[in-house]
Amino acid sequence: MTPLRHHIRATLFLGLPLIGSQVAQILITLTDTIMIGWYGVPELAAVALGGSFFHTVLIVGMGFALAVTPLVAAAAAQEDKVQVRRVTRMGLWIALLFSALAMPLFLFAQPILLALGQEELVSENTQSYLAIAGWAIWPSLMFLVLRSHLSALEHTRVVLLATLAAVALNAGLNYLLIFGNFGLPEMGLRGAATAAIISNMLIFVILALYATRKIGLAEYTLFARFWRPDWEAFAQVFRLGWPIALTLLAESALFMASMLMMGWVDELTLAAHGIALQITALTFMVHVGLSTAATVRAGRAWGLQDFVSLRLAAIAALILSGIMVAVTMVVFLTLPAPLVSVFVGPDDPLRDQIIAIGVGLLMVSAVFQLADAAQVMALGLLRGVQDTRVPMIIATISYWLIGIPCSYVFGFTLGWGGQGIWAGLVIGLVVAGVFMMIRFWSRAARLSDAQPENSAA
């Protein structure tokens, strides 16, 4: 087997469960969107806005969880079990501290949304959702840290199984609590929020039990004397994590800003945007899973200072991501209406209007698949070599100095509406993808030239 084929196979072996878990995780939100869409369009707009708000906050904390992956991968490559335990444990500390700081944003979301120009009824409904769903922030971040720990140690199957179990539980709870089936009270938005908390708790509990009891993993004793601080490891995770957090925030807030601009257009456009964003997020999770696998593979090569393997691992991950881009573009361009129609009740009087808007947005989304995949894959590879600050700067400039102004100009100044807002997103993502790829490959070339004696593993 050639070295490249070896790396493609290894990336697939590691990445498929991660892809599955990422897709399964987004299916939780997808289930909420579909079932709430059947419940009512005002509620659908509120869940779309509330979900975007929640994930904008979550994504910042996720940056510190993702920092655990390359640190654990590098330590595991050097067989340093103590360092693996230290960085994972302090990652869990940061997750808890961040969750405590984030809660007021969920409990007092309504005035924030009103200040950002959202309609009063949408803001009120979104507040009802977030006041409950916001409590899912701490189990979500805790399980993300454990997912990073297990992924870096190449125990990814349990992550997939735990997330699939949560998908099934969430769907069942939504059926019971949103609509009030089997004699339970009809809770609507509050039912979807309650289901989200319980489902995320399930994933955290499963991963915690696995990480502490599985043979070969129990020896890390992650929760033994958990209350004892390790400020050196805390600082290490924080230093690597805060640029990742701000990078993710720049991208997530880009989409949150687009959600707010959609709300300035009208409620129907906001609802259709939420649908199109869910569909796009589902396919994007494949690239996120591959990006995580690329981080692990690059992190291990980095820990061993094997720069030839680093380059081959990157090529393998990009080939797999490129195949998914091609498939996604074909599906979005040929089947947009059937995809959007799944999210709207068959008897909804606004069904045709929402589908028409959503189809236009998906057509634009097909265009930026390549750019979106390129930037997330480059980010994963750069994290693997523990390069996070320059990507943060690239992301901030690309998304906020280029993408958002373009979205506003196209959407409102030129009057292109929702499609114009998404066209601005395309431009921001293209700029980010190009410059992040240049950053990784130029750095990989310098490292490889510095130590030409290393050979592929």
Contacts in CASP RR format, 6 or more apart in sequence:
PFRMAT RR
TARGET T0000
AUTHOR 0000-0000-0000
METHOD contacts of the structure
MODEL  1
MTPLRHHIRATLFLGLPLIGSQVAQILITLTDTIMIGWYGVPELAAVALG
GSFFHTVLIVGMGFALAVTPLVAAAAAQEDKVQVRRVTRMGLWIALLFSA
LAMPLFLFAQPILLALGQEELVSENTQSYLAIAGWAIWPSLMFLVLRSHL
SALEHTRVVLLATLAAVALNAGLNYLLIFGNFGLPEMGLRGAATAAIISN
MLIFVILALYATRKIGLAEYTLFARFWRPDWEAFAQVFRLGWPIALTLLA
ESALFMASMLMMGWVDELTLAAHGIALQITALTFMVHVGLSTAATVRAGR
AWGLQDFVSLRLAAIAALILSGIMVAVTMVVFLTLPAPLVSVFVGPDDPL
RDQIIAIGVGLLMVSAVFQLADAAQVMALGLLRGVQDTRVPMIIATISYW
LIGIPCSYVFGFTLGWGGQGIWAGLVIGLVVAGVFMMIRFWSRAARLSDA
QPENSAA
1 9 0 8 1.000
3 309 0 8 1.000
3 312 0 8 1.000
3 456 0 8 1.000
4 312 0 8 1.000
4 315 0 8 1.000
4 316 0 8 1.000
6 456 0 8 1.000
7 297 0 8 1.000
7 309 0 8 1.000
7 312 0 8 1.000
7 313 0 8 1.000
7 315 0 8 1.000
7 316 0 8 1.000
8 316 0 8 1.000
8 319 0 8 1.000
8 320 0 8 1.000
10 297 0 8 1.000
10 313 0 8 1.000
10 316 0 8 1.000
11 290 0 8 1.000
11 293 0 8 1.000
11 294 0 8 1.000
11 297 0 8 1.000
11 313 0 8 1.000
11 316 0 8 1.000
11 317 0 8 1.000
11 320 0 8 1.000
12 320 0 8 1.000
14 151 0 8 1.000
14 154 0 8 1.000
14 156 0 8 1.000
14 293 0 8 1.000
14 296 0 8 1.000
14 297 0 8 1.000
15 156 0 8 1.000
15 289 0 8 1.000
15 290 0 8 1.000
15 292 0 8 1.000
15 293 0 8 1.000
17 156 0 8 1.000
17 157 0 8 1.000
17 159 0 8 1.000
17 160 0 8 1.000
18 151 0 8 1.000
18 156 0 8 1.000
18 159 0 8 1.000
18 160 0 8 1.000
18 289 0 8 1.000
18 290 0 8 1.000
18 292 0 8 1.000
18 293 0 8 1.000
19 285 0 8 1.000
19 286 0 8 1.000
19 289 0 8 1.000
19 290 0 8 1.000
20 160 0 8 1.000
20 163 0 8 1.000
20 285 0 8 1.000
20 289 0 8 1.000
21 147 0 8 1.000
21 156 0 8 1.000
21 159 0 8 1.000
21 160 0 8 1.000
21 162 0 8 1.000
21 163 0 8 1.000
21 289 0 8 1.000
22 285 0 8 1.000
22 286 0 8 1.000
22 288 0 8 1.000
22 289 0 8 1.000
22 292 0 8 1.000
23 282 0 8 1.000
23 285 0 8 1.000
23 286 0 8 1.000
24 160 0 8 1.000
24 163 0 8 1.000
24 164 0 8 1.000
24 166 0 8 1.000
24 167 0 8 1.000
25 163 0 8 1.000
25 166 0 8 1.000
25 285 0 8 1.000
26 278 0 8 1.000
26 281 0 8 1.000
26 282 0 8 1.000
26 285 0 8 1.000
27 167 0 8 1.000
27 282 0 8 1.000
28 166 0 8 1.000
28 167 0 8 1.000
28 170 0 8 1.000
28 196 0 8 1.000
28 199 0 8 1.000
29 51 0 8 1.000
29 278 0 8 1.000
29 281 0 8 1.000
30 278 0 8 1.000
30 281 0 8 1.000
30 282 0 8 1.000
31 167 0 8 1.000
31 170 0 8 1.000
31 171 0 8 1.000
31 174 0 8 1.000
32 47 0 8 1.000
32 170 0 8 1.000
32 174 0 8 1.000
32 192 0 8 1.000
32 195 0 8 1.000
32 196 0 8 1.000
33 44 0 8 1.000
33 47 0 8 1.000
33 48 0 8 1.000
33 274 0 8 1.000
33 275 0 8 1.000
33 278 0 8 1.000
33 343 0 8 1.000
34 342 0 8 1.000
34 343 0 8 1.000
35 171 0 8 1.000
35 174 0 8 1.000
35 175 0 8 1.000
35 178 0 8 1.000
35 179 0 8 1.000
35 192 0 8 1.000
36 43 0 8 1.000
36 44 0 8 1.000
36 47 0 8 1.000
36 178 0 8 1.000
36 188 0 8 1.000
36 189 0 8 1.000
36 192 0 8 1.000
37 43 0 8 1.000
37 44 0 8 1.000
37 47 0 8 1.000
37 343 0 8 1.000
37 344 0 8 1.000
37 345 0 8 1.000
38 345 0 8 1.000
39 178 0 8 1.000
39 179 0 8 1.000
39 188 0 8 1.000
40 348 0 8 1.000
41 267 0 8 1.000
41 268 0 8 1.000
41 271 0 8 1.000
41 348 0 8 1.000
41 350 0 8 1.000
41 354 0 8 1.000
42 121 0 8 1.000
42 122 0 8 1.000
42 125 0 8 1.000
42 267 0 8 1.000
43 125 0 8 1.000
43 188 0 8 1.000
43 189 0 8 1.000
44 271 0 8 1.000
44 274 0 8 1.000
44 275 0 8 1.000
44 343 0 8 1.000
45 122 0 8 1.000
45 125 0 8 1.000
45 267 0 8 1.000
45 270 0 8 1.000
45 271 0 8 1.000
46 122 0 8 1.000
46 125 0 8 1.000
46 126 0 8 1.000
46 128 0 8 1.000
46 129 0 8 1.000
46 189 0 8 1.000
47 129 0 8 1.000
47 189 0 8 1.000
47 192 0 8 1.000
48 259 0 8 1.000
48 270 0 8 1.000
48 271 0 8 1.000
48 273 0 8 1.000
48 274 0 8 1.000
48 275 0 8 1.000
48 277 0 8 1.000
49 113 0 8 1.000
49 118 0 8 1.000
49 122 0 8 1.000
49 126 0 8 1.000
49 259 0 8 1.000
49 263 0 8 1.000
49 270 0 8 1.000
50 109 0 8 1.000
50 126 0 8 1.000
50 129 0 8 1.000
50 130 0 8 1.000
50 133 0 8 1.000
51 129 0 8 1.000
51 133 0 8 1.000
52 255 0 8 1.000
52 256 0 8 1.000
52 259 0 8 1.000
52 274 0 8 1.000
52 277 0 8 1.000
53 105 0 8 1.000
53 106 0 8 1.000
53 109 0 8 1.000
53 113 0 8 1.000
53 126 0 8 1.000
53 130 0 8 1.000
53 256 0 8 1.000
54 106 0 8 1.000
54 130 0 8 1.000
54 133 0 8 1.000
54 134 0 8 1.000
54 136 0 8 1.000
54 137 0 8 1.000
55 252 0 8 1.000
56 249 0 8 1.000
56 252 0 8 1.000
56 253 0 8 1.000
56 255 0 8 1.000
56 256 0 8 1.000
57 102 0 8 1.000
57 105 0 8 1.000
57 106 0 8 1.000
57 137 0 8 1.000
58 137 0 8 1.000
58 140 0 8 1.000
58 141 0 8 1.000
59 245 0 8 1.000
59 248 0 8 1.000
59 249 0 8 1.000
59 251 0 8 1.000
59 252 0 8 1.000
60 98 0 8 1.000
60 102 0 8 1.000
60 245 0 8 1.000
60 246 0 8 1.000
60 248 0 8 1.000
60 249 0 8 1.000
60 252 0 8 1.000
61 94 0 8 1.000
61 95 0 8 1.000
61 98 0 8 1.000
61 102 0 8 1.000
61 141 0 8 1.000
61 144 0 8 1.000
61 245 0 8 1.000
62 141 0 8 1.000
62 144 0 8 1.000
62 245 0 8 1.000
62 248 0 8 1.000
63 241 0 8 1.000
63 242 0 8 1.000
63 244 0 8 1.000
63 245 0 8 1.000
63 247 0 8 1.000
63 248 0 8 1.000
64 91 0 8 1.000
64 94 0 8 1.000
64 95 0 8 1.000
64 98 0 8 1.000
64 145 0 8 1.000
64 237 0 8 1.000
64 238 0 8 1.000
64 241 0 8 1.000
64 242 0 8 1.000
64 244 0 8 1.000
64 245 0 8 1.000
65 91 0 8 1.000
65 95 0 8 1.000
65 141 0 8 1.000
65 144 0 8 1.000
65 145 0 8 1.000
65 147 0 8 1.000
65 148 0 8 1.000
66 144 0 8 1.000
66 148 0 8 1.000
66 241 0 8 1.000
66 244 0 8 1.000
66 248 0 8 1.000
66 295 0 8 1.000
66 383 0 8 1.000
67 91 0 8 1.000
67 148 0 8 1.000
67 237 0 8 1.000
67 238 0 8 1.000
67 240 0 8 1.000
67 241 0 8 1.000
67 244 0 8 1.000
67 383 0 8 1.000
67 388 0 8 1.000
68 87 0 8 1.000
68 88 0 8 1.000
68 91 0 8 1.000
68 145 0 8 1.000
68 148 0 8 1.000
68 149 0 8 1.000
68 152 0 8 1.000
68 237 0 8 1.000
69 148 0 8 1.000
69 151 0 8 1.000
69 152 0 8 1.000
69 292 0 8 1.000
69 295 0 8 1.000
69 296 0 8 1.000
69 383 0 8 1.000
69 384 0 8 1.000
70 152 0 8 1.000
70 240 0 8 1.000
70 295 0 8 1.000
70 296 0 8 1.000
70 298 0 8 1.000
70 299 0 8 1.000
70 302 0 8 1.000
70 383 0 8 1.000
70 384 0 8 1.000
70 385 0 8 1.000
70 386 0 8 1.000
71 83 0 8 1.000
71 87 0 8 1.000
71 152 0 8 1.000
71 236 0 8 1.000
71 237 0 8 1.000
71 240 0 8 1.000
71 386 0 8 1.000
72 84 0 8 1.000
72 87 0 8 1.000
72 88 0 8 1.000
72 148 0 8 1.000
72 149 0 8 1.000
72 152 0 8 1.000
72 153 0 8 1.000
73 152 0 8 1.000
73 295 0 8 1.000
73 296 0 8 1.000
73 299 0 8 1.000
73 300 0 8 1.000
73 302 0 8 1.000
73 303 0 8 1.000
73 384 0 8 1.000
74 299 0 8 1.000
74 300 0 8 1.000
74 302 0 8 1.000
74 303 0 8 1.000
74 386 0 8 1.000
75 81 0 8 1.000
75 83 0 8 1.000
75 84 0 8 1.000
75 87 0 8 1.000
76 84 0 8 1.000
76 152 0 8 1.000
76 153 0 8 1.000
76 300 0 8 1.000
77 299 0 8 1.000
77 300 0 8 1.000
77 303 0 8 1.000
77 304 0 8 1.000
78 303 0 8 1.000
78 304 0 8 1.000
81 219 0 8 1.000
81 220 0 8 1.000
83 233 0 8 1.000
84 149 0 8 1.000
84 152 0 8 1.000
84 153 0 8 1.000
84 220 0 8 1.000
85 220 0 8 1.000
85 221 0 8 1.000
85 222 0 8 1.000
86 230 0 8 1.000
86 232 0 8 1.000
86 233 0 8 1.000
87 233 0 8 1.000
87 236 0 8 1.000
87 237 0 8 1.000
88 145 0 8 1.000
88 146 0 8 1.000
88 148 0 8 1.000
88 149 0 8 1.000
88 220 0 8 1.000
88 222 0 8 1.000
89 222 0 8 1.000
89 223 0 8 1.000
89 226 0 8 1.000
89 230 0 8 1.000
89 233 0 8 1.000
90 230 0 8 1.000
90 233 0 8 1.000
90 234 0 8 1.000
90 236 0 8 1.000
90 237 0 8 1.000
91 145 0 8 1.000
91 234 0 8 1.000
91 237 0 8 1.000
92 142 0 8 1.000
92 145 0 8 1.000
92 146 0 8 1.000
92 222 0 8 1.000
92 226 0 8 1.000
93 229 0 8 1.000
93 234 0 8 1.000
94 234 0 8 1.000
94 237 0 8 1.000
94 238 0 8 1.000
95 138 0 8 1.000
95 141 0 8 1.000
95 142 0 8 1.000
95 144 0 8 1.000
95 145 0 8 1.000
96 138 0 8 1.000
96 141 0 8 1.000
96 142 0 8 1.000
98 141 0 8 1.000
99 137 0 8 1.000
99 138 0 8 1.000
99 141 0 8 1.000
100 138 0 8 1.000
102 137 0 8 1.000
103 134 0 8 1.000
103 135 0 8 1.000
103 137 0 8 1.000
105 112 0 8 1.000
106 130 0 8 1.000
106 131 0 8 1.000
106 133 0 8 1.000
106 134 0 8 1.000
106 135 0 8 1.000
106 137 0 8 1.000
107 130 0 8 1.000
107 131 0 8 1.000
107 134 0 8 1.000
109 123 0 8 1.000
109 126 0 8 1.000
109 127 0 8 1.000
109 130 0 8 1.000
109 131 0 8 1.000
110 123 0 8 1.000
110 124 0 8 1.000
110 126 0 8 1.000
110 127 0 8 1.000
113 122 0 8 1.000
113 123 0 8 1.000
113 126 0 8 1.000
113 127 0 8 1.000
114 120 0 8 1.000
114 123 0 8 1.000
116 260 0 8 1.000
117 260 0 8 1.000
117 264 0 8 1.000
118 126 0 8 1.000
118 260 0 8 1.000
118 263 0 8 1.000
119 263 0 8 1.000
119 267 0 8 1.000
122 263 0 8 1.000
122 267 0 8 1.000
122 270 0 8 1.000
125 189 0 8 1.000
128 189 0 8 1.000
128 190 0 8 1.000
128 193 0 8 1.000
129 189 0 8 1.000
129 190 0 8 1.000
129 192 0 8 1.000
129 193 0 8 1.000
130 193 0 8 1.000
131 193 0 8 1.000
132 190 0 8 1.000
132 191 0 8 1.000
132 193 0 8 1.000
132 194 0 8 1.000
132 197 0 8 1.000
133 192 0 8 1.000
133 193 0 8 1.000
133 196 0 8 1.000
133 197 0 8 1.000
134 193 0 8 1.000
134 197 0 8 1.000
135 197 0 8 1.000
136 196 0 8 1.000
136 197 0 8 1.000
136 200 0 8 1.000
136 201 0 8 1.000
139 197 0 8 1.000
139 200 0 8 1.000
139 201 0 8 1.000
139 203 0 8 1.000
139 204 0 8 1.000
140 200 0 8 1.000
140 204 0 8 1.000
142 204 0 8 1.000
142 208 0 8 1.000
143 162 0 8 1.000
143 200 0 8 1.000
143 203 0 8 1.000
143 204 0 8 1.000
143 207 0 8 1.000
146 204 0 8 1.000
146 207 0 8 1.000
146 208 0 8 1.000
146 211 0 8 1.000
147 159 0 8 1.000
147 207 0 8 1.000
149 211 0 8 1.000
149 222 0 8 1.000
150 156 0 8 1.000
150 158 0 8 1.000
150 159 0 8 1.000
150 207 0 8 1.000
150 210 0 8 1.000
150 211 0 8 1.000
150 217 0 8 1.000
151 159 0 8 1.000
151 292 0 8 1.000
151 293 0 8 1.000
151 296 0 8 1.000
152 296 0 8 1.000
153 217 0 8 1.000
154 296 0 8 1.000
155 210 0 8 1.000
155 214 0 8 1.000
155 217 0 8 1.000
158 206 0 8 1.000
158 207 0 8 1.000
158 210 0 8 1.000
158 214 0 8 1.000
159 207 0 8 1.000
161 206 0 8 1.000
162 202 0 8 1.000
162 203 0 8 1.000
162 206 0 8 1.000
162 207 0 8 1.000
162 210 0 8 1.000
163 203 0 8 1.000
165 202 0 8 1.000
165 203 0 8 1.000
165 206 0 8 1.000
166 199 0 8 1.000
166 200 0 8 1.000
166 202 0 8 1.000
166 203 0 8 1.000
167 199 0 8 1.000
169 195 0 8 1.000
169 198 0 8 1.000
169 199 0 8 1.000
169 202 0 8 1.000
170 195 0 8 1.000
170 196 0 8 1.000
170 198 0 8 1.000
170 199 0 8 1.000
172 195 0 8 1.000
173 191 0 8 1.000
173 194 0 8 1.000
173 195 0 8 1.000
173 198 0 8 1.000
173 199 0 8 1.000
174 191 0 8 1.000
174 192 0 8 1.000
174 195 0 8 1.000
175 181 0 8 1.000
176 182 0 8 1.000
176 184 0 8 1.000
177 184 0 8 1.000
177 185 0 8 1.000
177 187 0 8 1.000
177 188 0 8 1.000
177 190 0 8 1.000
177 191 0 8 1.000
177 192 0 8 1.000
177 194 0 8 1.000
177 195 0 8 1.000
178 186 0 8 1.000
178 187 0 8 1.000
178 188 0 8 1.000
178 191 0 8 1.000
178 192 0 8 1.000
178 195 0 8 1.000
179 186 0 8 1.000
179 188 0 8 1.000
180 186 0 8 1.000
180 187 0 8 1.000
187 194 0 8 1.000
208 223 0 8 1.000
210 217 0 8 1.000
211 217 0 8 1.000
211 220 0 8 1.000
211 222 0 8 1.000
212 218 0 8 1.000
212 221 0 8 1.000
212 222 0 8 1.000
212 223 0 8 1.000
240 386 0 8 1.000
240 388 0 8 1.000
241 388 0 8 1.000
243 388 0 8 1.000
243 389 0 8 1.000
243 391 0 8 1.000
243 392 0 8 1.000
244 383 0 8 1.000
244 388 0 8 1.000
244 392 0 8 1.000
246 392 0 8 1.000
246 395 0 8 1.000
246 396 0 8 1.000
247 379 0 8 1.000
247 388 0 8 1.000
247 391 0 8 1.000
247 392 0 8 1.000
247 395 0 8 1.000
247 396 0 8 1.000
250 392 0 8 1.000
250 395 0 8 1.000
250 396 0 8 1.000
250 399 0 8 1.000
250 400 0 8 1.000
251 375 0 8 1.000
251 395 0 8 1.000
251 399 0 8 1.000
251 432 0 8 1.000
253 399 0 8 1.000
253 400 0 8 1.000
254 399 0 8 1.000
254 400 0 8 1.000
254 403 0 8 1.000
254 404 0 8 1.000
254 425 0 8 1.000
254 428 0 8 1.000
255 277 0 8 1.000
255 425 0 8 1.000
257 404 0 8 1.000
257 407 0 8 1.000
258 273 0 8 1.000
258 407 0 8 1.000
258 421 0 8 1.000
258 422 0 8 1.000
258 425 0 8 1.000
259 270 0 8 1.000
259 273 0 8 1.000
259 274 0 8 1.000
259 277 0 8 1.000
261 407 0 8 1.000
261 408 0 8 1.000
261 411 0 8 1.000
261 412 0 8 1.000
261 418 0 8 1.000
261 421 0 8 1.000
262 269 0 8 1.000
262 270 0 8 1.000
262 273 0 8 1.000
262 274 0 8 1.000
262 418 0 8 1.000
262 421 0 8 1.000
263 269 0 8 1.000
263 270 0 8 1.000
264 412 0 8 1.000
265 417 0 8 1.000
265 418 0 8 1.000
265 421 0 8 1.000
268 350 0 8 1.000
268 353 0 8 1.000
268 354 0 8 1.000
268 357 0 8 1.000
269 357 0 8 1.000
269 417 0 8 1.000
269 418 0 8 1.000
271 354 0 8 1.000
272 340 0 8 1.000
272 354 0 8 1.000
272 355 0 8 1.000
272 357 0 8 1.000
272 358 0 8 1.000
272 361 0 8 1.000
273 357 0 8 1.000
273 358 0 8 1.000
273 361 0 8 1.000
273 418 0 8 1.000
275 340 0 8 1.000
275 343 0 8 1.000
275 344 0 8 1.000
275 354 0 8 1.000
275 358 0 8 1.000
276 340 0 8 1.000
276 358 0 8 1.000
276 360 0 8 1.000
276 361 0 8 1.000
276 362 0 8 1.000
276 365 0 8 1.000
278 343 0 8 1.000
279 339 0 8 1.000
279 340 0 8 1.000
279 362 0 8 1.000
279 365 0 8 1.000
280 362 0 8 1.000
280 365 0 8 1.000
283 324 0 8 1.000
283 328 0 8 1.000
283 331 0 8 1.000
283 369 0 8 1.000
284 372 0 8 1.000
284 373 0 8 1.000
284 376 0 8 1.000
286 321 0 8 1.000
286 324 0 8 1.000
287 321 0 8 1.000
287 324 0 8 1.000
287 325 0 8 1.000
287 372 0 8 1.000
287 373 0 8 1.000
287 376 0 8 1.000
287 377 0 8 1.000
288 376 0 8 1.000
290 317 0 8 1.000
290 320 0 8 1.000
290 321 0 8 1.000
290 324 0 8 1.000
290 377 0 8 1.000
291 317 0 8 1.000
291 321 0 8 1.000
291 376 0 8 1.000
291 377 0 8 1.000
291 379 0 8 1.000
291 380 0 8 1.000
291 381 0 8 1.000
292 380 0 8 1.000
293 317 0 8 1.000
294 313 0 8 1.000
294 314 0 8 1.000
294 317 0 8 1.000
294 377 0 8 1.000
294 380 0 8 1.000
294 381 0 8 1.000
294 384 0 8 1.000
295 380 0 8 1.000
295 381 0 8 1.000
295 383 0 8 1.000
295 384 0 8 1.000
296 384 0 8 1.000
297 313 0 8 1.000
297 316 0 8 1.000
297 317 0 8 1.000
298 310 0 8 1.000
298 313 0 8 1.000
298 314 0 8 1.000
298 380 0 8 1.000
298 381 0 8 1.000
298 383 0 8 1.000
298 384 0 8 1.000
298 385 0 8 1.000
299 384 0 8 1.000
299 385 0 8 1.000
299 386 0 8 1.000
301 307 0 8 1.000
301 309 0 8 1.000
301 310 0 8 1.000
301 313 0 8 1.000
301 457 0 8 1.000
302 310 0 8 1.000
302 384 0 8 1.000
302 385 0 8 1.000
302 386 0 8 1.000
304 457 0 8 1.000
305 451 0 8 1.000
305 454 0 8 1.000
306 454 0 8 1.000
306 455 0 8 1.000
306 456 0 8 1.000
306 457 0 8 1.000
307 444 0 8 1.000
307 447 0 8 1.000
307 448 0 8 1.000
307 450 0 8 1.000
307 451 0 8 1.000
307 454 0 8 1.000
308 448 0 8 1.000
308 454 0 8 1.000
308 455 0 8 1.000
308 456 0 8 1.000
309 454 0 8 1.000
309 456 0 8 1.000
309 457 0 8 1.000
310 385 0 8 1.000
310 444 0 8 1.000
310 447 0 8 1.000
310 448 0 8 1.000
311 444 0 8 1.000
311 448 0 8 1.000
312 456 0 8 1.000
314 381 0 8 1.000
314 440 0 8 1.000
314 441 0 8 1.000
314 444 0 8 1.000
317 377 0 8 1.000
317 381 0 8 1.000
318 377 0 8 1.000
321 373 0 8 1.000
321 374 0 8 1.000
321 377 0 8 1.000
322 370 0 8 1.000
322 373 0 8 1.000
324 373 0 8 1.000
325 369 0 8 1.000
325 370 0 8 1.000
325 373 0 8 1.000
328 366 0 8 1.000
328 369 0 8 1.000
329 366 0 8 1.000
329 369 0 8 1.000
329 370 0 8 1.000
331 339 0 8 1.000
332 339 0 8 1.000
332 362 0 8 1.000
332 363 0 8 1.000
332 365 0 8 1.000
332 366 0 8 1.000
332 369 0 8 1.000
333 363 0 8 1.000
333 366 0 8 1.000
336 358 0 8 1.000
336 359 0 8 1.000
336 360 0 8 1.000
336 362 0 8 1.000
336 363 0 8 1.000
337 355 0 8 1.000
337 359 0 8 1.000
339 362 0 8 1.000
340 354 0 8 1.000
340 355 0 8 1.000
340 358 0 8 1.000
340 359 0 8 1.000
340 362 0 8 1.000
341 351 0 8 1.000
341 355 0 8 1.000
344 350 0 8 1.000
344 351 0 8 1.000
344 354 0 8 1.000
344 355 0 8 1.000
345 351 0 8 1.000
348 354 0 8 1.000
357 418 0 8 1.000
360 419 0 8 1.000
361 418 0 8 1.000
361 419 0 8 1.000
361 422 0 8 1.000
363 419 0 8 1.000
364 419 0 8 1.000
364 420 0 8 1.000
364 422 0 8 1.000
364 423 0 8 1.000
364 426 0 8 1.000
365 422 0 8 1.000
367 426 0 8 1.000
368 422 0 8 1.000
368 425 0 8 1.000
368 426 0 8 1.000
368 429 0 8 1.000
368 430 0 8 1.000
371 426 0 8 1.000
371 428 0 8 1.000
371 429 0 8 1.000
371 430 0 8 1.000
371 432 0 8 1.000
371 433 0 8 1.000
371 434 0 8 1.000
372 429 0 8 1.000
374 433 0 8 1.000
374 434 0 8 1.000
374 436 0 8 1.000
374 437 0 8 1.000
375 395 0 8 1.000
375 429 0 8 1.000
375 432 0 8 1.000
375 433 0 8 1.000
375 436 0 8 1.000
378 391 0 8 1.000
378 433 0 8 1.000
378 436 0 8 1.000
378 437 0 8 1.000
378 439 0 8 1.000
378 440 0 8 1.000
379 391 0 8 1.000
379 436 0 8 1.000
381 440 0 8 1.000
382 388 0 8 1.000
382 390 0 8 1.000
382 391 0 8 1.000
382 436 0 8 1.000
382 439 0 8 1.000
382 440 0 8 1.000
382 443 0 8 1.000
385 440 0 8 1.000
385 443 0 8 1.000
385 444 0 8 1.000
385 447 0 8 1.000
387 439 0 8 1.000
387 440 0 8 1.000
387 443 0 8 1.000
390 439 0 8 1.000
391 436 0 8 1.000
391 439 0 8 1.000
394 432 0 8 1.000
394 435 0 8 1.000
394 436 0 8 1.000
394 439 0 8 1.000
395 432 0 8 1.000
395 436 0 8 1.000
397 431 0 8 1.000
398 428 0 8 1.000
398 429 0 8 1.000
398 431 0 8 1.000
398 432 0 8 1.000
398 433 0 8 1.000
398 435 0 8 1.000
399 428 0 8 1.000
399 429 0 8 1.000
399 432 0 8 1.000
402 427 0 8 1.000
402 428 0 8 1.000
402 431 0 8 1.000
403 424 0 8 1.000
403 425 0 8 1.000
403 427 0 8 1.000
403 428 0 8 1.000
403 431 0 8 1.000
404 424 0 8 1.000
406 423 0 8 1.000
406 424 0 8 1.000
406 427 0 8 1.000
406 428 0 8 1.000
407 420 0 8 1.000
407 421 0 8 1.000
407 422 0 8 1.000
407 423 0 8 1.000
407 424 0 8 1.000
407 425 0 8 1.000
408 421 0 8 1.000
410 416 0 8 1.000
410 417 0 8 1.000
410 420 0 8 1.000
410 421 0 8 1.000
410 423 0 8 1.000
410 424 0 8 1.000
411 417 0 8 1.000
411 418 0 8 1.000
411 419 0 8 1.000
411 420 0 8 1.000
411 421 0 8 1.000
411 423 0 8 1.000
414 420 0 8 1.000
416 423 0 8 1.000
448 454 0 8 1.000
END
